[in-house]
Structure formats: structure tokens, C-alpha cells
């Protein structure tokens, strides 16, 4: 047991690092890189790229400390058999899931754009969860993996704050995990959604989690 206090809002939180995992949500080339799917939708991807360096530093600290690190990727089978029609039908036809994009077919497993950005690439042995939905628990074995590692606390990073990070934090909170979100390790194409998303997590005494940042979490990792 290795207990430390992470400075966070609305309160500091005591965690056993041996029961704490870092989850990096959907840091995929198509969402983050210039020339990818996100940019082809007209988004400013530099807003998302801003989360890469804080994530890299936090990952380095977590790996050095021996924490379980898990990565997720949003995407679907090439035949789209796991993609609900209601999801595929949305948006302009040339920008839908499965359509050819600047880095291969959009949100399809195995395509270049579906892969994780080089700076945050998983190390051998780190679980990578391929998720068909926004939440990382939906239709995946994430809960089983966490349970089998006796994990109680999740540090949730990634993109986008108000979509896949938020959904995962809500799912994790309902499953009994303490969820801590380092705000600078998350990002959105919409800065106001990012800010509001973080405020929502920590409102009402931490209605579904805690908000901290990479600096404070890295400090806590080295503290005990
Ligand atoms: C994620 C999305 N990863 N915004 N996906 O947030 O559709």
C-alpha cells in the first residue's frame, strides 16, 4: 500500500498508488494531428495538441512509479458491423465513419488515423482498449482489467473533455472508481466546453470526480 494525497478540487484526495491506474482516452492521430479527420471538420487541432505534453510528462511519472497505464482508441470494425446506424448516419456523407479520410478510413481500426499519436504511444504490455462508443467501459473489457488489477482510482486524461473523457468519468464513477481528471491533460475543440466540462465534474462537492493537473499529480507520484 502506497498512500499519497493528490491536490485537487473540490478537495485533496488520498489515493493508494498501488490501486491507481492512468487511462489515456483517444489520443488518436485523426483527432489530434494536422491533416486528420478533426481538422477536416474545420476544427483547430492545436487546441487538442496542447494536451500532449502534459500527458507525456504525467505518463512518464506514472510509468516510473509503476502505475497501470491503459490507452483507449475510439473506432469500429472495417465492415462497420459494430457501429450503430444512428452513429454512422450522422454528419456529411463524405465525413462519416468509414468514409475515406486524410489518414485512411475515418475511425476504422487499423487505419493510420485510428492510431495513437507517437508522443504518447503505448509501451509493450500496456493495455489498449478499442472502444466502439464514447465511454471506455461500454462494450469493452476495461472494468474486468481494472478489477483484476485491484484498481480503485482512475486518473483520466485525453480527448475530448466533454465527450469521451466525460462519458468515461461518469461510467467509472457509477462503477465505484474515484476519478481524478488532470485538466491540462484533456482538451476540446471548444474551449468553453472544456472549461465547463471540468467544472461539471468537480461541482457539488465532486459530483462525479476530482479535477487536478499534471504538475500536482506528478508531485504526488513522487511524494511518498
Ligand atoms: C472523443 C469524439 N474521443 N469527440 N470522440 O471525444 O467524438
Boltz pocket constraint, residues with backbone or C-beta under 6 A from the ligand:
constraints:
  - pocket:
      binder: B
      contacts: [[A, 25], [A, 26], [A, 74], [A, 134], [A, 159], [A, 160], [A, 161], [A, 163], [A, 164], [A, 165]]
      max_distance: 6.0
